[in-house]
Amino acid sequence: MKKITTLLILNIIIAFGIQAQNITWTGRANLSVGMDYQSISYYDGEMFYSPGGGIGIEGGIQLEIIKNLNLYTSLGYQLNFALQAENNNGVSNRSSFSFNRKFLTLGVNKIIQLSDINTVQGIILGGGVEFNIPGTMKIIENKDTEFLTKFKPNLGFHFETGLRLDLSQGFFLDATIRYRALEFSGKSFSYSRGSLSGTGTEFSDMLNASGIELGATFVKKLK
């Protein structure tokens, strides 16, 4: 699946790239809020985390197929980490959550032109698909309970809207809000709870990694 998706994206990029009027480099950063929240207990409370949240970065290219209609692709990395640590009467308590994913994105956006001379040049409407490779999700509760879960790679999709800002000649900033729909199915897990421990494979537990991203994409024209 990974090889087929990669080849498909490369073929589309090459096909459109030959006819593209403009080629641009893109660099994107995001702050994501997950759609699903869970909690980890610690000494006198709970710490909440979301598998679909975190921060991410991407780098890629954007091709203008026709005027103000762009095809884009990028490679990215998303990280979510939460930690609660405290010392109570000489007893140290620590709970944490960590999860990451690598992804390859292919999408299309349309710039609805508002102005050629003002800073706000247009409204962005777009969407696309992502091929995601998840890292291991690790949960530690009070140092006594530990879960390590691996998930299968999966496809997700996103829709976005925002504004294109002209920073200087040939240099733009796309400020967008993006809805991402993504779920992972479990592949294997291991756990340890005091004297108890165990492992499992090919289980059906689903991880909801959907979220809403506030993103900033820097766009630089090459020609």
N, C-alpha and C positions, 0 to 999 in steps of 0.2 A: 504494500500500500504506500509506504513511504517513497519508494523508487518511482512508482507510477505517478504519484502526485508531483514529485520534483520534476520529472521529465515533462509532464503536462505544463507546468508553470514555465519552464525554460522554453518550450516550443511556442507558447503564447507570447512570451516576451520577445523572442527572436522575430516572430511573424509580424507583430505590431511595431517592433523597434525599427524595422527597415523603413516603414512608412511614417514613423513618428516625426512630427514637426519640431517638438522640443523634448529634450531629455534632461531630467533633473535628478540630483542627489537628494535624499531625504533622511533626516534623523529625527526620531520621535521619542518622547518621554511621556510616561503616563502615571497617574495616581488613580488606583482602582478601588472601588467599594464593592464588596461582594453582595450577591443577592441572598446568600444563605449564611447564617451565623450559628456557630456552635460555641461551647465553653469548656474551659479547663478549670478544675478546682485547685485551690491552693489553701494555705493555712486557715484564713478567715474570710474567704470570698471566692469569686470566680473571675477568670480572665476570658474575655470573648475574642474570637478570631473568625475569620472568613476565608475559606479556600479560594474564593474568587477575588480577593482583595490584593493589596500589595502595591509595589512599584515596578515599572518595567521600562525597558529601552529597546529601540529598534533602529535598524539601518537598512536602507534599500534604495531603489530607483523608482522614478515615476516617468511614464511616457505619455505624451499628449497624442491621442489617436486622431481626434479632430479638435477643433477649437473648443477649449474649456471642458473637454471630456478626457479624463486621464485614467490610464491603467497603472496600478502600482503593485510592487512586490517588496517584501522586506523579511529580514531575519530578526528575531527578537528573543528576549529573555525576561521572564516575570518572576519576581521573588516576593514571598509573603512570609513574614517572621513576627512572632509575638513572644514576649518574655515577661514573666512576673517573678521577681526574686525578693525575699525579705528575710530578716533575722528576728526571731521572736523568742525571747528568754534563752538566748544562746543556741537556739535550734534554727538551722538554715533550711528554708523551703524555697523550691524553685520549680516553676512550671513553664513549659515552652511549647511552641508549635512552629514548624518550618515546612515549607513546601515551595517548589519552583517548577517551572516548565520552560521548555524551549519551543519556539514556534516559527513556522513559515507562513506568511500571509500573502494572499492574492486578492486584489480588490479593484473596484472602479469608483471614481467620484466625478461628480459634475459640479463645475463652478458656475453659479448663476451670477453673471457679471452685474455689478452695481455701479462701478466707476472705474475709469482708467487713470484718474489723477489723485483720488483721495486715498488715505491710508487703508480704510476698509474697502477692499476691492470687490468682494463677492461673498455669496453664501455657498457653503459646501454641503452637498448631499451625496452620500456614498454608502457602500457596503462591500462585503467580501467574505471569503472563507479563510480558515486557519487550520493548518495541520500541526497538532500539538504533541510534543513528546514530554510527558510528565516526569519529574524527578521523584524521589522517595519522600513521602509525607511522614514526618516524625513528630510524635506527641509524647511529652514527658509530663507526668503528674506527680508533684511532690517527691520526685526522685524514686518513687516506689513503683510506678506504673509506666511502662514504655511501650508504644505502638510504632511499628515501622510498616508502612503500607506502600506497595508499588501498584501502579495503574497502567492500563494499556493506552497506547497512543490513540488519538481520536481527532476527528474533524469538528470544528465549531464554526460559527458564523457571526458576523457583526454588522450593525447599521450605525451610521454616524451623521452628524450635522454640525455645522460650525461656521466660522468666519475666516476668510483669507485676508491677511493683512500684508500690505506692501512695506517692508522695512527699508529697502534700498533697491537700486536697480538690479533686477535679477535675483533678489533675495527676499523670500516671503516667510511668513509665519502663519500656519494653520492652527487656530485654536478651536478644538472640537470636543464634543461629548459623544461617546461611543457606547452603545449597548452591545455586550458580548454574551452569546449563548453557548455554553460549553459544559459537557458532562464527561466524566471519566468512569469506566468500570474497573473494579479491582482485579488485580492479577495475582498478587501474593501478599501475605502479611505475616508478621511475627509479633509476639507480645511477651511481656514479662511482668508479673504482678506478685511481688514477694517471692514465695517459693514456687509459684506457678508460672509456666511458660508454654508456648506453643507456636506452631506455624500452620499456614494454610496456603493453597494455591487455587487459581481459577474460581474465585468467589464472585458473587454478583453485586456486592455493595457498590452503590453509585456515589460519586463525589461531585457535587454541584460547584463548578468553578465559574459560573456565570457572574457577570458584574457590570458595573457602569464605570467607564474610564473618563477622566478629565485629561485630555492630551494636548501636547504642544508639538507640532511638527515643523521643523525648519527645512525649507525647500530652497535649493540653490540651482539655478539654471546652468547648464553646461554649454548650451549654444542658443 
